[in-house]
Amino acid sequence: MPQQPPIRSTGSPPARPDASMSLLTNVMEHSLDDGYAEAAARRRAEGGGLPRTLRARLGLAAGLVLAAMVVTVGAAEARIAAPVLAKEREELIDRIEAETADADALEHGVDQLRDEVGERQRKALSTEGSGQEQLASLLAGATEVDGSGVKLVVDDAKDTEAGGGGPRESSGFSDTGRVRDRDMQRIVNGLWESGAEAVAINGQRLTALSAIRAAGDAIMVDNRPLVPPYTVLAVGDGKKLSTAFQDSADGHYLHALRENFGIRFSISSEDKVRLPAAPSLIVRTAVPETADAGKGSGQSTADTGKGAS
């Protein structure tokens, strides 16, 4: 019989000598954890392998370099532009000073011309020893005047706010406790009708051509703003003028303002009051003298009608 080949065993291969130390072997062969390896690979893919803190520091350094460059360029440009700006500023200052000097010179010239015109007008309104022209000069406000008279002080109501309460234009009674332009017109006209020879408000001389108006919060006398209290000085027979005014319709009007709207006023007779000349005069008509009068020069007269409008 043929011999059969020996049958070899097909069992599992023999175990490794270190099979009993599998945990230690795994630690030795895999010293770096797979998770750490994956994290390192991800960092390399995102930032070229640079750590996050290093990237932040590099970014900060780049920002500082860029800021330094901007500051350096700005300083260089400012240094270059500084002389130009300084020169323009000096030129502007020189122009302002020159224009201011010209304006001051023009204003001085206007004042001189105004004084000269006023002096000539006053001379035109006065003659040697002529009482009629002296009276015209007085009524036109061409000269200063002093003498006995009355002092009338008019003010807003006590609780009225300064600079508030609306405009002062009014054609009737004051309804806000504030003195209106119409109130002052009636007061001045009442003084004229009661015998006043000359009147001034807060040092502003009234003439036959004066106007009392209102512009917003201010009362205007010949376009000059006045503020309360309003001090009215009138030349005349003090006691007689005071009594006549208070007994007149305009005096009763002033009392009604106090009783109904709180307008304050006081009136007193004065032994001496002084009124300045009007700041500007307007000669409306000129009447030349005839040859028979023995004079060849012309004389001018101003309107002498009383009244404030």
C-alpha positions as CSV (number, residue, x, y, z in Angstrom):
1,M,0.0,0.0,0.0
2,P,1.2,3.4,-0.8
3,Q,2.2,5.4,2.2
4,Q,0.0,8.3,3.1
5,P,1.8,11.7,3.6
6,P,1.7,12.7,7.1
7,I,-1.2,14.9,7.9
8,R,-0.1,18.2,9.2
9,S,-2.0,20.0,11.8
10,T,-4.0,23.0,10.6
11,G,-4.4,24.6,14.0
12,S,-3.7,28.3,14.8
13,P,-0.1,29.5,14.6
14,P,1.8,29.5,17.8
15,A,1.2,32.5,20.0
16,R,3.8,35.3,20.2
17,P,6.2,35.1,23.1
18,D,5.0,38.5,24.3
19,A,1.3,37.8,23.8
20,S,0.8,38.0,27.5
21,M,2.1,41.6,27.4
22,S,-0.3,43.0,24.8
23,L,-1.2,46.2,26.7
24,L,2.5,47.1,27.2
25,T,3.2,46.3,23.6
26,N,0.4,48.5,22.4
27,V,1.8,51.4,24.5
28,M,5.2,50.9,23.1
29,E,4.1,50.8,19.5
30,H,1.7,53.6,19.8
31,S,3.4,56.2,22.0
32,L,1.4,59.2,20.5
33,D,-2.3,59.0,20.8
34,D,-4.3,59.1,17.5
35,G,-6.3,62.0,18.7
36,Y,-3.2,64.1,19.2
37,A,-2.0,63.1,15.7
38,E,-5.3,64.2,14.2
39,A,-5.2,67.5,16.0
40,A,-1.7,68.2,14.8
41,A,-2.7,67.4,11.2
42,R,-5.6,69.7,11.4
43,R,-3.5,72.6,12.7
44,R,-1.0,72.0,9.9
45,A,-3.8,72.2,7.4
46,E,-5.4,75.4,8.8
47,G,-2.3,77.5,9.6
48,G,0.6,76.1,8.0
49,G,1.6,74.3,11.1
50,L,2.0,77.5,13.2
51,P,0.6,77.5,16.7
52,R,-2.4,79.8,17.4
53,T,-0.5,82.0,19.9
54,L,2.3,82.4,17.4
55,R,-0.1,83.4,14.7
56,A,-1.7,86.0,17.0
57,R,1.6,87.5,17.9
58,L,2.6,87.7,14.3
59,G,-0.7,89.4,13.5
60,L,-0.2,91.9,16.3
61,A,3.3,92.6,15.2
62,A,2.1,93.2,11.6
63,G,-0.6,95.6,12.9
64,L,1.9,97.6,14.9
65,V,4.3,97.8,11.9
66,L,1.4,99.1,9.7
67,A,0.3,101.6,12.3
68,A,3.9,102.9,12.7
69,M,4.1,103.3,8.9
70,V,0.8,105.3,8.8
71,V,2.0,107.6,11.6
72,T,5.4,108.1,9.9
73,V,3.8,108.9,6.6
74,G,1.3,111.3,8.2
75,A,4.0,113.0,10.2
76,A,6.1,113.4,7.0
77,E,3.1,114.9,5.1
78,A,2.3,117.2,8.0
79,R,5.9,118.4,8.1
80,I,5.8,119.1,4.3
81,A,2.4,120.9,4.5
82,A,3.1,122.9,7.7
83,P,5.0,125.8,6.0
84,V,2.2,126.1,3.4
85,L,-0.5,126.2,6.0
86,A,1.5,128.7,8.2
87,K,1.9,131.0,5.2
88,E,-1.8,130.8,4.3
89,R,-2.7,131.6,7.9
90,E,-0.4,134.6,8.1
91,E,-1.8,135.9,4.8
92,L,-5.3,135.5,6.2
93,I,-4.4,137.3,9.4
94,D,-2.9,140.1,7.4
95,R,-6.0,140.4,5.3
96,I,-8.3,140.5,8.3
97,E,-6.2,143.1,10.0
98,A,-6.1,145.3,6.8
99,E,-9.9,145.0,6.4
100,T,-10.4,145.8,10.1
101,A,-8.3,148.9,9.8
102,D,-10.2,150.0,6.7
103,A,-13.5,149.5,8.5
104,D,-12.3,151.4,11.5
105,A,-11.2,154.3,9.2
106,L,-14.5,154.3,7.4
107,E,-16.4,154.3,10.7
108,H,-14.3,157.2,12.0
109,G,-15.0,159.1,8.8
110,V,-18.7,158.4,9.1
111,D,-18.6,159.7,12.7
112,Q,-16.8,162.9,11.6
113,L,-19.3,163.5,8.8
114,R,-22.2,162.9,11.1
115,D,-20.9,165.4,13.6
116,E,-20.2,167.9,10.8
117,V,-23.7,167.5,9.4
118,G,-25.3,167.7,12.8
119,E,-23.4,170.9,13.6
120,R,-24.4,172.5,10.3
121,Q,-28.0,171.5,10.9
122,R,-27.9,173.1,14.4
123,K,-26.5,176.3,12.9
124,A,-29.2,176.3,10.3
125,L,-31.8,176.0,13.0
126,S,-30.5,178.9,15.1
127,T,-30.0,182.6,14.4
128,E,-28.7,185.5,16.4
129,G,-31.3,186.8,18.8
130,S,-34.2,185.1,16.9
131,G,-36.6,183.5,19.4
132,Q,-38.6,181.7,16.8
133,E,-35.6,179.8,15.4
134,Q,-34.4,179.0,18.9
135,L,-37.8,177.5,19.6
136,A,-37.6,175.5,16.4
137,S,-34.1,174.3,17.5
138,L,-35.5,173.2,20.9
139,L,-38.5,171.4,19.4
140,A,-36.4,169.7,16.8
141,G,-34.0,168.4,19.4
142,A,-31.0,170.2,17.9
143,T,-29.6,171.3,21.2
144,E,-29.4,170.0,24.8
145,V,-32.0,171.3,27.2
146,D,-32.3,171.3,30.9
147,G,-34.8,172.6,33.4
148,S,-37.6,171.5,35.7
149,G,-39.8,168.7,34.6
150,V,-41.1,165.2,35.4
151,K,-39.5,161.8,35.6
152,L,-41.7,158.8,34.6
153,V,-40.4,155.3,35.0
154,V,-42.4,152.5,33.3
155,D,-41.6,148.8,33.7
156,D,-43.1,145.4,32.9
157,A,-45.1,143.5,35.5
158,K,-43.2,142.0,38.4
159,D,-43.7,138.3,37.4
160,T,-42.9,138.9,33.7
161,E,-39.9,136.9,32.5
162,A,-37.1,139.0,31.1
163,G,-36.7,138.6,27.4
164,G,-39.8,136.5,27.1
165,G,-43.5,136.8,26.6
166,G,-43.7,137.4,22.9
167,P,-43.3,140.5,20.7
168,R,-44.1,143.9,22.0
169,E,-46.2,145.0,19.0
170,S,-49.7,145.8,20.1
171,S,-52.6,148.1,19.2
172,G,-54.4,147.8,22.4
173,F,-54.0,147.0,26.1
174,S,-51.0,144.9,27.2
175,D,-52.3,141.4,28.0
176,T,-49.0,139.8,29.1
177,G,-47.8,142.2,31.7
178,R,-45.2,143.7,29.2
179,V,-45.0,147.3,28.1
180,R,-45.8,147.5,24.4
181,D,-44.8,150.1,21.7
182,R,-48.3,151.4,21.6
183,D,-48.2,152.0,25.4
184,M,-45.0,154.1,25.0
185,Q,-46.5,156.1,22.1
186,R,-49.6,157.0,24.2
187,I,-47.4,158.0,27.2
188,V,-45.1,160.2,25.1
189,N,-48.0,161.9,23.3
190,G,-49.8,162.4,26.6
191,L,-46.7,164.2,27.9
192,W,-46.6,166.4,24.8
193,E,-50.2,167.3,25.1
194,S,-49.9,168.0,28.8
195,G,-47.3,170.7,28.1
196,A,-43.9,169.0,27.8
197,E,-41.3,171.0,25.9
198,A,-38.9,168.2,25.3
199,V,-39.0,164.4,25.9
200,A,-36.4,161.6,26.1
201,I,-36.7,157.9,26.7
202,N,-33.7,156.1,28.3
203,G,-31.5,159.0,27.1
204,Q,-32.8,158.9,23.5
205,R,-34.1,162.4,22.6
206,L,-37.4,162.5,20.8
207,T,-38.0,164.9,18.0
208,A,-41.0,165.8,15.8
209,L,-39.9,163.1,13.4
210,S,-39.2,160.4,16.0
211,A,-40.9,157.0,15.7
212,I,-41.6,154.5,18.5
213,R,-41.9,151.0,17.1
214,A,-41.3,147.4,18.2
215,A,-39.0,144.7,16.7
216,G,-39.6,141.4,18.3
217,D,-38.7,141.6,22.0
218,A,-37.4,145.2,21.9
219,I,-39.0,148.6,21.7
220,M,-37.3,150.8,19.1
221,V,-36.9,154.6,19.3
222,D,-35.6,155.9,16.0
223,N,-34.3,152.4,15.3
224,R,-32.4,152.2,18.6
225,P,-33.5,149.3,20.8
226,L,-34.4,150.1,24.4
227,V,-34.8,147.7,27.4
228,P,-37.0,148.1,30.4
229,P,-37.4,149.9,32.7
230,Y,-38.2,152.8,30.5
231,T,-37.2,156.2,32.0
232,V,-39.0,159.0,30.4
233,L,-37.8,162.6,31.1
234,A,-39.9,165.6,30.1
235,V,-39.0,169.2,30.5
236,G,-41.7,171.5,31.6
237,D,-43.4,172.9,34.7
238,G,-42.8,169.9,36.9
239,K,-45.9,169.8,39.2
240,K,-48.2,171.2,36.7
241,L,-47.0,168.8,34.0
242,S,-47.3,165.8,36.3
243,T,-50.9,166.7,37.3
244,A,-52.0,167.5,33.8
245,F,-50.6,164.2,32.5
246,Q,-52.2,162.0,35.2
247,D,-55.5,163.7,34.7
248,S,-55.4,163.2,30.9
249,A,-56.8,160.2,29.0
250,D,-53.3,158.8,28.5
251,G,-52.6,159.1,32.2
252,H,-55.8,157.1,32.9
253,Y,-54.6,154.6,30.3
254,L,-51.4,154.1,32.2
255,H,-53.3,153.6,35.5
256,A,-55.5,151.0,33.8
257,L,-52.4,149.1,32.7
258,R,-51.2,149.0,36.3
259,E,-54.6,147.9,37.7
260,N,-55.4,145.3,35.1
261,F,-52.1,143.9,33.9
262,G,-49.6,144.7,36.6
263,I,-47.6,147.3,34.6
264,R,-45.4,149.2,37.1
265,F,-44.8,153.0,36.9
266,S,-43.8,155.9,39.1
267,I,-44.0,159.6,38.3
268,S,-42.3,162.5,40.1
269,S,-41.7,166.2,39.5
270,E,-38.1,167.1,39.3
271,D,-36.4,170.5,39.9
272,K,-33.9,169.8,37.1
273,V,-33.7,167.3,34.3
274,R,-31.2,167.3,31.5
275,L,-32.0,166.0,28.0
276,P,-29.3,165.4,25.4
277,A,-29.5,166.6,21.8
278,A,-30.9,164.3,19.2
279,P,-28.2,162.1,17.6
280,S,-29.3,163.0,14.1
281,L,-31.5,165.7,12.5
282,I,-33.3,165.9,9.2
283,V,-33.9,169.3,7.7
284,R,-37.0,168.9,5.5
285,T,-37.5,172.5,4.2
286,A,-35.3,175.5,3.5
287,V,-36.8,179.0,3.1
288,P,-34.4,181.6,1.5
289,E,-34.7,185.2,2.8
290,T,-35.6,187.9,0.3
291,A,-33.2,190.7,-0.6
292,D,-35.4,193.2,1.3
293,A,-34.5,191.4,4.5
294,G,-31.0,192.6,4.2
295,K,-29.5,189.2,4.2
296,G,-28.4,186.9,1.4
297,S,-28.0,183.7,3.3
298,G,-30.6,181.0,3.4
299,Q,-32.2,179.7,6.6
300,S,-33.5,176.2,7.1
301,T,-36.3,175.2,9.4
302,A,-37.3,171.7,10.6
303,D,-40.8,170.5,11.1
304,T,-41.9,171.3,14.7
305,G,-45.1,169.3,15.0
306,K,-45.2,167.2,18.2
307,G,-46.0,163.6,18.4
308,A,-44.6,160.1,18.5
309,S,-45.7,157.6,15.9
